[in-house]
Amino acid sequence: MAKVTFGPATAPDLDAYYGGRNRQTMRAIVVKLDDSPAGVIGLAKANDRLLMFSEYKPELAPYLKSMGALRAIKEAMRWASESKLPVFAVCQDSERLLERLGFVHVQDGVYRLCS
């Protein structure tokens, strides 16, 4: 079975995940599958708000409910809940998960974290 770990995303982690430097200002957590970056979750700065995001490679999909992945989500949510700026998310396929995490639907697939 593959080993799922997580930790603060470093520039080399993001380079490995995205295949080059991501230019957006962010605070992120990298989820690793056997020490290789396979997912990223975090907060990206967008003017006067933060955008919560998550992305993962197909090989991480079977492990999304693993303790390592769930702890990464919990840590990112702690960051979001401590933010002084409003936190938004754009939902592509996980409305139920966003709602369970405390987001409410605003309009057209956009959700806002309620504090």
N, C-alpha and C positions, 0 to 999 in steps of 0.2 A: 504494500500500500504506500502511496506517495505521502511525503511529509509536507504538511501545510503550516507555514509560519508567517508572521507578519511583523512589521516594524516601521519606523519612520522612513519615508521614501527619501533616498539620497539622489543626487544628480546622476551618478552611474546607474542606479536602479531605474530611473525614469528614462535615461538614454537607452538602456537595454529593453525596456518595455515598449517604448514608442519608436525605437529605431532612429533616434536622434533627439536633440534637445527640444523639449516642449517649452515654448516661449511664454506661456501664461503663468502669472503669479499664483502659486497654490501652496497649500499645506496638505500633504498627502501621506497616506500609509500604503506601503506596498505589501501585497500578499504574494508569498513565494511558494512555489510548488517544487519540492526538491531543490531548494536554494536558487531557483530561477524565477524572476519576476513574472507572475501570471495574472495579476490583477492590481488595480489601483483604486483607492477610494479616498475622498477628501473634499476640501473646500477650495474653490477658485474665486479670486477677487474679481468682481464685476461692478465697477463704479461704486455706488453706495450700498451694495449688497454682496452677499456671498452665494455662490452656486454650489450646492452639494452634487458631487458626481461619483460615479463608479463605473469602472470598465473592467472586463476580464476576458482572457483568452479562452477559446473553447475547451482546452484541456483542464481548466479549473472548474468548469461547470459541475462535474460530479462531486466536487468537494465544497460547494458553496454553503452547505449546512454543517461543515466541519467546525470544530471548536475554534480553530485558528481563524477561519473566515468570519465567524460570528463575533469573535472578540475584536477583530479589525473594525467591523461595523459598529460595535459598541463604542470603541474608542473614537471613531469619526463622529458619532452622534454626541459624544461628550464634548468634543470641540465645538460642534454646531450649537449645542445648548448653552455653551458658555460665551458665545459670540454676542457682541453688542450690536452688530449689524443684522438685519433680517436675512434669513437663510431660505433660499428657494431651490427647487429641484424640478427638472423637466422629466416627466415620466414617459418612457418608451414602452414598457411592458410590465411594470411592477406596482400598479396602483395600490394593491392591497398591502404590500410591504411598506410603501411610503406612509400609508395611513396608520399602520401598526407602529411605525417609528415616530408618529406624532405630527406628520404633515397633513395639511388640509388642502383640498382642491381649490384653486383660485379660478382658473379658466384654461381651456384648451390644452390640457395636459401639463399645466404649470401648478406646482404645489408650493405651499409655504409652511415652514416649521412654526408650530405654535409653541410658545414658551409657557 
